[in-house]
Amino acid sequence: MNTNNAFKVDFYINYAGRCEEAFKFYEEYLEAKITNMMFHDPVPPNFPKEWPRPVLHSVLEIGGNVLRGSDIAQAEPMRSAYLTLITNTPERADEIYEVLSKDGEVYMKIEKDTFFANRFAMFRDKFGTAWMLINEKE
C-alpha cells in the first residue's frame, strides 16, 4: 500500500440553524474543543429569518477526531449513519447517554452487559445528530 497519499476521514454535519448551539453543547459535555467557527455575513436570503447568526463553517475536535458542521436551509436530521462514541468506562457511557439522549429520540435505550459491550445505546440528540454509544468489553 502506498502511504505517501495517506488521508484521514472527518465528519461533516449540516444543521437547521442550531450548529453553534450543538457544537457548544458537545464542547461542554464531551470534552471537545471548538477550533473554528465562522458565521454567514450577510445571512443568505433563503435562510429563515429566525436564524440571526447561522454558521458558515465550524470545526470541533472530539476524541482525537474532527467534526465539521454548518447551518443550511434544507438540513434534516441524520439518517442511516451514526457518530460512534466509545467511552473508557461504563460509568462515562451512562453519563453521556443521560446528557445526549435528553430531549432526543432513543432508538435503543442504554443496555448493560451485551455480548460485545459493557454499555451500548443508539439515539438521535435534540440537534438531529445520530449517536451510537459503546463501552466495549475487553
CNS distance restraints for C-alpha pairs under 8 A (distance, minus, plus):
assign (resid   2 and name CA) (resid   6 and name CA) 7.70 0.50 0.50
assign (resid  10 and name CA) (resid  65 and name CA) 6.90 0.50 0.50
assign (resid  10 and name CA) (resid  66 and name CA) 5.41 0.50 0.50
assign (resid  10 and name CA) (resid  67 and name CA) 6.13 0.50 0.50
assign (resid  10 and name CA) (resid  68 and name CA) 7.32 0.50 0.50
assign (resid  11 and name CA) (resid  66 and name CA) 6.61 0.50 0.50
assign (resid  11 and name CA) (resid  67 and name CA) 4.93 0.50 0.50
assign (resid  11 and name CA) (resid  68 and name CA) 5.93 0.50 0.50
assign (resid  12 and name CA) (resid  67 and name CA) 5.91 0.50 0.50
assign (resid  12 and name CA) (resid  68 and name CA) 4.51 0.50 0.50
assign (resid  12 and name CA) (resid  69 and name CA) 5.18 0.50 0.50
assign (resid  13 and name CA) (resid  67 and name CA) 7.62 0.50 0.50
assign (resid  13 and name CA) (resid  68 and name CA) 6.34 0.50 0.50
assign (resid  13 and name CA) (resid  69 and name CA) 4.69 0.50 0.50
assign (resid  13 and name CA) (resid  70 and name CA) 6.75 0.50 0.50
assign (resid  13 and name CA) (resid 129 and name CA) 7.92 0.50 0.50
assign (resid  14 and name CA) (resid  19 and name CA) 7.52 0.50 0.50
assign (resid  14 and name CA) (resid  69 and name CA) 5.56 0.50 0.50
assign (resid  14 and name CA) (resid  70 and name CA) 5.11 0.50 0.50
assign (resid  14 and name CA) (resid  71 and name CA) 5.49 0.50 0.50
assign (resid  14 and name CA) (resid  72 and name CA) 6.15 0.50 0.50
assign (resid  14 and name CA) (resid  75 and name CA) 5.69 0.50 0.50
assign (resid  14 and name CA) (resid  76 and name CA) 7.68 0.50 0.50
assign (resid  15 and name CA) (resid  19 and name CA) 5.36 0.50 0.50
assign (resid  15 and name CA) (resid  69 and name CA) 7.26 0.50 0.50
assign (resid  15 and name CA) (resid  70 and name CA) 6.04 0.50 0.50
assign (resid  15 and name CA) (resid  71 and name CA) 4.61 0.50 0.50
assign (resid  15 and name CA) (resid  72 and name CA) 6.19 0.50 0.50
assign (resid  15 and name CA) (resid  75 and name CA) 5.42 0.50 0.50
assign (resid  15 and name CA) (resid  76 and name CA) 7.13 0.50 0.50
assign (resid  15 and name CA) (resid  77 and name CA) 7.69 0.50 0.50
assign (resid  15 and name CA) (resid 127 and name CA) 7.42 0.50 0.50
assign (resid  15 and name CA) (resid 128 and name CA) 7.63 0.50 0.50
assign (resid  16 and name CA) (resid  71 and name CA) 5.44 0.50 0.50
assign (resid  16 and name CA) (resid  72 and name CA) 5.83 0.50 0.50
assign (resid  16 and name CA) (resid  73 and name CA) 6.13 0.50 0.50
assign (resid  16 and name CA) (resid  74 and name CA) 7.03 0.50 0.50
assign (resid  16 and name CA) (resid  75 and name CA) 5.05 0.50 0.50
assign (resid  16 and name CA) (resid  76 and name CA) 7.00 0.50 0.50
assign (resid  17 and name CA) (resid  51 and name CA) 5.84 0.50 0.50
assign (resid  17 and name CA) (resid  54 and name CA) 5.76 0.50 0.50
assign (resid  17 and name CA) (resid  55 and name CA) 7.61 0.50 0.50
assign (resid  17 and name CA) (resid  71 and name CA) 5.17 0.50 0.50
assign (resid  17 and name CA) (resid  72 and name CA) 7.07 0.50 0.50
assign (resid  17 and name CA) (resid  73 and name CA) 7.67 0.50 0.50
assign (resid  18 and name CA) (resid  22 and name CA) 6.00 0.50 0.50
assign (resid  18 and name CA) (resid  54 and name CA) 7.76 0.50 0.50
assign (resid  18 and name CA) (resid  71 and name CA) 6.91 0.50 0.50
assign (resid  18 and name CA) (resid 127 and name CA) 6.78 0.50 0.50
assign (resid  19 and name CA) (resid  23 and name CA) 6.06 0.50 0.50
assign (resid  19 and name CA) (resid  54 and name CA) 7.58 0.50 0.50
assign (resid  19 and name CA) (resid  55 and name CA) 6.34 0.50 0.50
assign (resid  19 and name CA) (resid  69 and name CA) 6.58 0.50 0.50
assign (resid  19 and name CA) (resid  70 and name CA) 5.83 0.50 0.50
assign (resid  19 and name CA) (resid  71 and name CA) 5.87 0.50 0.50
assign (resid  20 and name CA) (resid  24 and name CA) 6.13 0.50 0.50
assign (resid  20 and name CA) (resid  37 and name CA) 7.93 0.50 0.50
assign (resid  20 and name CA) (resid  54 and name CA) 7.78 0.50 0.50
assign (resid  20 and name CA) (resid  55 and name CA) 6.57 0.50 0.50
assign (resid  21 and name CA) (resid  25 and name CA) 6.11 0.50 0.50
assign (resid  22 and name CA) (resid  26 and name CA) 6.19 0.50 0.50
assign (resid  22 and name CA) (resid 127 and name CA) 6.23 0.50 0.50
assign (resid  23 and name CA) (resid  27 and name CA) 5.98 0.50 0.50
assign (resid  23 and name CA) (resid  34 and name CA) 7.10 0.50 0.50
assign (resid  23 and name CA) (resid  60 and name CA) 6.90 0.50 0.50
assign (resid  24 and name CA) (resid  28 and name CA) 6.21 0.50 0.50
assign (resid  24 and name CA) (resid  34 and name CA) 7.53 0.50 0.50
assign (resid  25 and name CA) (resid  29 and name CA) 6.26 0.50 0.50
assign (resid  26 and name CA) (resid  30 and name CA) 5.25 0.50 0.50
assign (resid  26 and name CA) (resid  31 and name CA) 7.53 0.50 0.50
assign (resid  26 and name CA) (resid  32 and name CA) 6.42 0.50 0.50
assign (resid  27 and name CA) (resid  31 and name CA) 5.79 0.50 0.50
assign (resid  27 and name CA) (resid  32 and name CA) 4.30 0.50 0.50
assign (resid  27 and name CA) (resid  33 and name CA) 5.39 0.50 0.50
assign (resid  27 and name CA) (resid  34 and name CA) 6.66 0.50 0.50
assign (resid  27 and name CA) (resid  60 and name CA) 7.65 0.50 0.50
assign (resid  28 and name CA) (resid  32 and name CA) 7.03 0.50 0.50
assign (resid  29 and name CA) (resid  96 and name CA) 7.52 0.50 0.50
assign (resid  29 and name CA) (resid  99 and name CA) 7.59 0.50 0.50
assign (resid  30 and name CA) (resid  62 and name CA) 7.23 0.50 0.50
assign (resid  30 and name CA) (resid  96 and name CA) 7.63 0.50 0.50
assign (resid  31 and name CA) (resid  62 and name CA) 6.95 0.50 0.50
assign (resid  31 and name CA) (resid  63 and name CA) 7.80 0.50 0.50
assign (resid  32 and name CA) (resid  60 and name CA) 6.65 0.50 0.50
assign (resid  32 and name CA) (resid  61 and name CA) 5.57 0.50 0.50
assign (resid  32 and name CA) (resid  62 and name CA) 4.54 0.50 0.50
assign (resid  32 and name CA) (resid  63 and name CA) 7.07 0.50 0.50
assign (resid  33 and name CA) (resid  60 and name CA) 5.52 0.50 0.50
assign (resid  33 and name CA) (resid  61 and name CA) 5.19 0.50 0.50
assign (resid  33 and name CA) (resid  62 and name CA) 6.71 0.50 0.50
assign (resid  34 and name CA) (resid  58 and name CA) 7.56 0.50 0.50
assign (resid  34 and name CA) (resid  59 and name CA) 5.84 0.50 0.50
assign (resid  34 and name CA) (resid  60 and name CA) 4.34 0.50 0.50
assign (resid  34 and name CA) (resid  61 and name CA) 6.35 0.50 0.50
assign (resid  35 and name CA) (resid  58 and name CA) 7.66 0.50 0.50
assign (resid  35 and name CA) (resid  59 and name CA) 5.59 0.50 0.50
assign (resid  35 and name CA) (resid  60 and name CA) 5.90 0.50 0.50
assign (resid  35 and name CA) (resid  61 and name CA) 7.02 0.50 0.50
assign (resid  36 and name CA) (resid  57 and name CA) 7.66 0.50 0.50
assign (resid  36 and name CA) (resid  58 and name CA) 5.14 0.50 0.50
assign (resid  36 and name CA) (resid  59 and name CA) 5.01 0.50 0.50
assign (resid  36 and name CA) (resid  60 and name CA) 7.30 0.50 0.50
assign (resid  37 and name CA) (resid  55 and name CA) 7.00 0.50 0.50
assign (resid  37 and name CA) (resid  56 and name CA) 7.71 0.50 0.50
assign (resid  37 and name CA) (resid  57 and name CA) 5.88 0.50 0.50
assign (resid  37 and name CA) (resid  58 and name CA) 4.15 0.50 0.50
assign (resid  37 and name CA) (resid  59 and name CA) 6.49 0.50 0.50
assign (resid  38 and name CA) (resid  55 and name CA) 5.93 0.50 0.50
assign (resid  38 and name CA) (resid  56 and name CA) 5.49 0.50 0.50
assign (resid  38 and name CA) (resid  57 and name CA) 5.31 0.50 0.50
assign (resid  38 and name CA) (resid  58 and name CA) 6.19 0.50 0.50
assign (resid  39 and name CA) (resid  53 and name CA) 6.34 0.50 0.50
assign (resid  39 and name CA) (resid  54 and name CA) 5.78 0.50 0.50
assign (resid  39 and name CA) (resid  55 and name CA) 4.34 0.50 0.50
assign (resid  39 and name CA) (resid  56 and name CA) 4.76 0.50 0.50
assign (resid  39 and name CA) (resid  57 and name CA) 6.92 0.50 0.50
assign (resid  40 and name CA) (resid  44 and name CA) 7.32 0.50 0.50
assign (resid  40 and name CA) (resid  53 and name CA) 6.88 0.50 0.50
assign (resid  40 and name CA) (resid  54 and name CA) 5.96 0.50 0.50
assign (resid  40 and name CA) (resid  55 and name CA) 6.05 0.50 0.50
assign (resid  40 and name CA) (resid  56 and name CA) 5.15 0.50 0.50
assign (resid  43 and name CA) (resid  47 and name CA) 7.00 0.50 0.50
assign (resid  43 and name CA) (resid  52 and name CA) 7.74 0.50 0.50
assign (resid  43 and name CA) (resid  53 and name CA) 7.32 0.50 0.50
assign (resid  43 and name CA) (resid  54 and name CA) 7.12 0.50 0.50
assign (resid  46 and name CA) (resid  73 and name CA) 7.05 0.50 0.50
assign (resid  47 and name CA) (resid  51 and name CA) 7.17 0.50 0.50
assign (resid  47 and name CA) (resid  72 and name CA) 7.50 0.50 0.50
assign (resid  47 and name CA) (resid  73 and name CA) 5.40 0.50 0.50
assign (resid  48 and name CA) (resid  73 and name CA) 7.14 0.50 0.50
assign (resid  54 and name CA) (resid  70 and name CA) 7.66 0.50 0.50
assign (resid  54 and name CA) (resid  71 and name CA) 5.71 0.50 0.50
assign (resid  55 and name CA) (resid  69 and name CA) 7.92 0.50 0.50
assign (resid  55 and name CA) (resid  70 and name CA) 5.04 0.50 0.50
assign (resid  55 and name CA) (resid  71 and name CA) 5.25 0.50 0.50
assign (resid  56 and name CA) (resid  70 and name CA) 5.27 0.50 0.50
assign (resid  56 and name CA) (resid  71 and name CA) 6.45 0.50 0.50
assign (resid  57 and name CA) (resid  68 and name CA) 7.21 0.50 0.50
assign (resid  57 and name CA) (resid  69 and name CA) 5.89 0.50 0.50
assign (resid  57 and name CA) (resid  70 and name CA) 4.95 0.50 0.50
assign (resid  58 and name CA) (resid  68 and name CA) 5.47 0.50 0.50
assign (resid  58 and name CA) (resid  69 and name CA) 5.24 0.50 0.50
assign (resid  58 and name CA) (resid  70 and name CA) 6.25 0.50 0.50
assign (resid  59 and name CA) (resid  66 and name CA) 6.73 0.50 0.50
assign (resid  59 and name CA) (resid  67 and name CA) 5.90 0.50 0.50
assign (resid  59 and name CA) (resid  68 and name CA) 4.53 0.50 0.50
assign (resid  59 and name CA) (resid  69 and name CA) 6.66 0.50 0.50
assign (resid  60 and name CA) (resid  66 and name CA) 5.68 0.50 0.50
assign (resid  60 and name CA) (resid  67 and name CA) 5.08 0.50 0.50
assign (resid  60 and name CA) (resid  68 and name CA) 6.17 0.50 0.50
assign (resid  61 and name CA) (resid  65 and name CA) 5.73 0.50 0.50
assign (resid  61 and name CA) (resid  66 and name CA) 4.63 0.50 0.50
assign (resid  61 and name CA) (resid  67 and name CA) 6.34 0.50 0.50
assign (resid  62 and name CA) (resid  66 and name CA) 6.04 0.50 0.50
assign (resid  62 and name CA) (resid  67 and name CA) 7.11 0.50 0.50
assign (resid  71 and name CA) (resid  75 and name CA) 7.31 0.50 0.50
assign (resid  76 and name CA) (resid 128 and name CA) 7.39 0.50 0.50
assign (resid  77 and name CA) (resid 127 and name CA) 7.63 0.50 0.50
assign (resid  77 and name CA) (resid 128 and name CA) 4.24 0.50 0.50
assign (resid  77 and name CA) (resid 129 and name CA) 6.32 0.50 0.50
assign (resid  77 and name CA) (resid 130 and name CA) 7.82 0.50 0.50
assign (resid  78 and name CA) (resid  82 and name CA) 7.67 0.50 0.50
assign (resid  78 and name CA) (resid 128 and name CA) 6.04 0.50 0.50
assign (resid  78 and name CA) (resid 129 and name CA) 5.65 0.50 0.50
assign (resid  78 and name CA) (resid 130 and name CA) 5.85 0.50 0.50
assign (resid  79 and name CA) (resid 130 and name CA) 7.43 0.50 0.50
assign (resid  81 and name CA) (resid 130 and name CA) 6.87 0.50 0.50
assign (resid  82 and name CA) (resid 129 and name CA) 7.62 0.50 0.50
assign (resid  82 and name CA) (resid 130 and name CA) 4.85 0.50 0.50
assign (resid  82 and name CA) (resid 131 and name CA) 4.90 0.50 0.50
assign (resid  82 and name CA) (resid 132 and name CA) 5.90 0.50 0.50
assign (resid  83 and name CA) (resid 129 and name CA) 7.71 0.50 0.50
assign (resid  83 and name CA) (resid 130 and name CA) 6.23 0.50 0.50
assign (resid  83 and name CA) (resid 131 and name CA) 4.85 0.50 0.50
assign (resid  83 and name CA) (resid 132 and name CA) 6.14 0.50 0.50
assign (resid  84 and name CA) (resid 131 and name CA) 5.68 0.50 0.50
assign (resid  84 and name CA) (resid 132 and name CA) 4.57 0.50 0.50
assign (resid  84 and name CA) (resid 133 and name CA) 5.81 0.50 0.50
assign (resid  84 and name CA) (resid 134 and name CA) 7.43 0.50 0.50
assign (resid  85 and name CA) (resid 131 and name CA) 7.16 0.50 0.50
assign (resid  85 and name CA) (resid 132 and name CA) 6.20 0.50 0.50
assign (resid  85 and name CA) (resid 133 and name CA) 4.89 0.50 0.50
assign (resid  85 and name CA) (resid 134 and name CA) 6.19 0.50 0.50
assign (resid  86 and name CA) (resid  93 and name CA) 7.99 0.50 0.50
assign (resid  86 and name CA) (resid 133 and name CA) 6.09 0.50 0.50
assign (resid  86 and name CA) (resid 134 and name CA) 4.83 0.50 0.50
assign (resid  86 and name CA) (resid 135 and name CA) 5.61 0.50 0.50
assign (resid  86 and name CA) (resid 136 and name CA) 7.35 0.50 0.50
assign (resid  87 and name CA) (resid  92 and name CA) 6.31 0.50 0.50
assign (resid  87 and name CA) (resid  93 and name CA) 5.82 0.50 0.50
assign (resid  87 and name CA) (resid 133 and name CA) 7.68 0.50 0.50
assign (resid  87 and name CA) (resid 134 and name CA) 6.29 0.50 0.50
assign (resid  87 and name CA) (resid 135 and name CA) 5.06 0.50 0.50
assign (resid  87 and name CA) (resid 136 and name CA) 7.83 0.50 0.50
assign (resid  88 and name CA) (resid  92 and name CA) 7.10 0.50 0.50
assign (resid  88 and name CA) (resid 135 and name CA) 6.36 0.50 0.50
assign (resid  89 and name CA) (resid  93 and name CA) 6.54 0.50 0.50
assign (resid  89 and name CA) (resid 135 and name CA) 6.24 0.50 0.50
assign (resid  90 and name CA) (resid  94 and name CA) 6.32 0.50 0.50
assign (resid  90 and name CA) (resid 118 and name CA) 6.18 0.50 0.50
assign (resid  90 and name CA) (resid 119 and name CA) 5.98 0.50 0.50
assign (resid  90 and name CA) (resid 135 and name CA) 5.74 0.50 0.50
assign (resid  91 and name CA) (resid  95 and name CA) 6.32 0.50 0.50
assign (resid  92 and name CA) (resid  96 and name CA) 6.16 0.50 0.50
assign (resid  93 and name CA) (resid  97 and name CA) 6.02 0.50 0.50
assign (resid  93 and name CA) (resid 119 and name CA) 6.69 0.50 0.50
assign (resid  93 and name CA) (resid 133 and name CA) 6.86 0.50 0.50
assign (resid  93 and name CA) (resid 134 and name CA) 6.91 0.50 0.50
assign (resid  93 and name CA) (resid 135 and name CA) 6.42 0.50 0.50
assign (resid  94 and name CA) (resid  98 and name CA) 6.33 0.50 0.50
assign (resid  94 and name CA) (resid 110 and name CA) 7.56 0.50 0.50
assign (resid  94 and name CA) (resid 119 and name CA) 7.80 0.50 0.50
assign (resid  95 and name CA) (resid  99 and name CA) 6.49 0.50 0.50
assign (resid  96 and name CA) (resid 100 and name CA) 5.91 0.50 0.50
assign (resid  97 and name CA) (resid 101 and name CA) 5.59 0.50 0.50
assign (resid  97 and name CA) (resid 110 and name CA) 7.19 0.50 0.50
assign (resid  97 and name CA) (resid 121 and name CA) 7.64 0.50 0.50
assign (resid  97 and name CA) (resid 133 and name CA) 7.46 0.50 0.50
assign (resid  98 and name CA) (resid 102 and name CA) 6.14 0.50 0.50
assign (resid 100 and name CA) (resid 104 and name CA) 7.50 0.50 0.50
assign (resid 100 and name CA) (resid 125 and name CA) 5.56 0.50 0.50
assign (resid 100 and name CA) (resid 126 and name CA) 7.72 0.50 0.50
assign (resid 101 and name CA) (resid 105 and name CA) 6.84 0.50 0.50
assign (resid 101 and name CA) (resid 106 and name CA) 6.58 0.50 0.50
assign (resid 101 and name CA) (resid 123 and name CA) 6.32 0.50 0.50
assign (resid 101 and name CA) (resid 124 and name CA) 6.75 0.50 0.50
assign (resid 101 and name CA) (resid 125 and name CA) 5.27 0.50 0.50
assign (resid 101 and name CA) (resid 126 and name CA) 7.44 0.50 0.50
assign (resid 102 and name CA) (resid 125 and name CA) 7.04 0.50 0.50
assign (resid 102 and name CA) (resid 126 and name CA) 7.23 0.50 0.50
assign (resid 103 and name CA) (resid 125 and name CA) 6.91 0.50 0.50
assign (resid 103 and name CA) (resid 126 and name CA) 5.44 0.50 0.50
assign (resid 104 and name CA) (resid 123 and name CA) 7.15 0.50 0.50
assign (resid 104 and name CA) (resid 124 and name CA) 5.48 0.50 0.50
assign (resid 104 and name CA) (resid 125 and name CA) 4.26 0.50 0.50
assign (resid 104 and name CA) (resid 126 and name CA) 4.38 0.50 0.50
assign (resid 104 and name CA) (resid 127 and name CA) 7.79 0.50 0.50
assign (resid 104 and name CA) (resid 128 and name CA) 7.78 0.50 0.50
assign (resid 105 and name CA) (resid 123 and name CA) 5.63 0.50 0.50
assign (resid 105 and name CA) (resid 124 and name CA) 5.05 0.50 0.50
assign (resid 105 and name CA) (resid 125 and name CA) 6.46 0.50 0.50
assign (resid 105 and name CA) (resid 126 and name CA) 7.59 0.50 0.50
assign (resid 106 and name CA) (resid 122 and name CA) 6.43 0.50 0.50
assign (resid 106 and name CA) (resid 123 and name CA) 4.22 0.50 0.50
assign (resid 106 and name CA) (resid 124 and name CA) 6.31 0.50 0.50
assign (resid 107 and name CA) (resid 121 and name CA) 7.78 0.50 0.50
assign (resid 107 and name CA) (resid 122 and name CA) 5.38 0.50 0.50
assign (resid 107 and name CA) (resid 123 and name CA) 5.04 0.50 0.50
assign (resid 107 and name CA) (resid 124 and name CA) 7.69 0.50 0.50
assign (resid 108 and name CA) (resid 121 and name CA) 5.30 0.50 0.50
assign (resid 108 and name CA) (resid 122 and name CA) 4.93 0.50 0.50
assign (resid 108 and name CA) (resid 123 and name CA) 6.54 0.50 0.50
assign (resid 109 and name CA) (resid 120 and name CA) 7.97 0.50 0.50
assign (resid 109 and name CA) (resid 121 and name CA) 5.43 0.50 0.50
assign (resid 109 and name CA) (resid 122 and name CA) 6.86 0.50 0.50
assign (resid 109 and name CA) (resid 123 and name CA) 7.83 0.50 0.50
assign (resid 110 and name CA) (resid 119 and name CA) 6.38 0.50 0.50
assign (resid 110 and name CA) (resid 120 and name CA) 5.37 0.50 0.50
assign (resid 110 and name CA) (resid 121 and name CA) 4.33 0.50 0.50
assign (resid 110 and name CA) (resid 122 and name CA) 7.55 0.50 0.50
assign (resid 111 and name CA) (resid 118 and name CA) 7.87 0.50 0.50
assign (resid 111 and name CA) (resid 119 and name CA) 5.45 0.50 0.50
assign (resid 111 and name CA) (resid 120 and name CA) 5.23 0.50 0.50
assign (resid 111 and name CA) (resid 121 and name CA) 6.32 0.50 0.50
assign (resid 112 and name CA) (resid 117 and name CA) 7.57 0.50 0.50
assign (resid 112 and name CA) (resid 118 and name CA) 5.46 0.50 0.50
assign (resid 112 and name CA) (resid 119 and name CA) 4.79 0.50 0.50
assign (resid 112 and name CA) (resid 120 and name CA) 6.90 0.50 0.50
assign (resid 113 and name CA) (resid 117 and name CA) 5.82 0.50 0.50
assign (resid 113 and name CA) (resid 118 and name CA) 4.34 0.50 0.50
assign (resid 113 and name CA) (resid 119 and name CA) 6.10 0.50 0.50
assign (resid 114 and name CA) (resid 118 and name CA) 6.26 0.50 0.50
assign (resid 114 and name CA) (resid 119 and name CA) 7.06 0.50 0.50
assign (resid 114 and name CA) (resid 120 and name CA) 7.44 0.50 0.50
assign (resid 116 and name CA) (resid 136 and name CA) 6.47 0.50 0.50
assign (resid 116 and name CA) (resid 137 and name CA) 6.03 0.50 0.50
assign (resid 117 and name CA) (resid 134 and name CA) 6.56 0.50 0.50
assign (resid 117 and name CA) (resid 135 and name CA) 5.67 0.50 0.50
assign (resid 117 and name CA) (resid 136 and name CA) 4.25 0.50 0.50
assign (resid 117 and name CA) (resid 137 and name CA) 4.82 0.50 0.50
assign (resid 118 and name CA) (resid 134 and name CA) 7.61 0.50 0.50
assign (resid 118 and name CA) (resid 135 and name CA) 5.44 0.50 0.50
assign (resid 118 and name CA) (resid 136 and name CA) 5.79 0.50 0.50
assign (resid 118 and name CA) (resid 137 and name CA) 5.68 0.50 0.50
assign (resid 119 and name CA) (resid 133 and name CA) 7.51 0.50 0.50
assign (resid 119 and name CA) (resid 134 and name CA) 5.52 0.50 0.50
assign (resid 119 and name CA) (resid 135 and name CA) 5.02 0.50 0.50
assign (resid 119 and name CA) (resid 136 and name CA) 7.09 0.50 0.50
assign (resid 120 and name CA) (resid 132 and name CA) 7.40 0.50 0.50
assign (resid 120 and name CA) (resid 133 and name CA) 5.48 0.50 0.50
assign (resid 120 and name CA) (resid 134 and name CA) 4.67 0.50 0.50
assign (resid 120 and name CA) (resid 135 and name CA) 6.68 0.50 0.50
assign (resid 121 and name CA) (resid 132 and name CA) 5.80 0.50 0.50
assign (resid 121 and name CA) (resid 133 and name CA) 5.11 0.50 0.50
assign (resid 121 and name CA) (resid 134 and name CA) 6.83 0.50 0.50
assign (resid 122 and name CA) (resid 130 and name CA) 7.55 0.50 0.50
assign (resid 122 and name CA) (resid 131 and name CA) 5.76 0.50 0.50
assign (resid 122 and name CA) (resid 132 and name CA) 4.54 0.50 0.50
assign (resid 122 and name CA) (resid 133 and name CA) 6.33 0.50 0.50
assign (resid 123 and name CA) (resid 130 and name CA) 5.77 0.50 0.50
assign (resid 123 and name CA) (resid 131 and name CA) 5.45 0.50 0.50
assign (resid 123 and name CA) (resid 132 and name CA) 6.69 0.50 0.50
assign (resid 124 and name CA) (resid 128 and name CA) 5.75 0.50 0.50
assign (resid 124 and name CA) (resid 129 and name CA) 5.34 0.50 0.50
assign (resid 124 and name CA) (resid 130 and name CA) 4.10 0.50 0.50
assign (resid 124 and name CA) (resid 131 and name CA) 5.92 0.50 0.50
assign (resid 125 and name CA) (resid 129 and name CA) 5.50 0.50 0.50
assign (resid 125 and name CA) (resid 130 and name CA) 6.45 0.50 0.50
assign (resid 125 and name CA) (resid 131 and name CA) 7.48 0.50 0.50
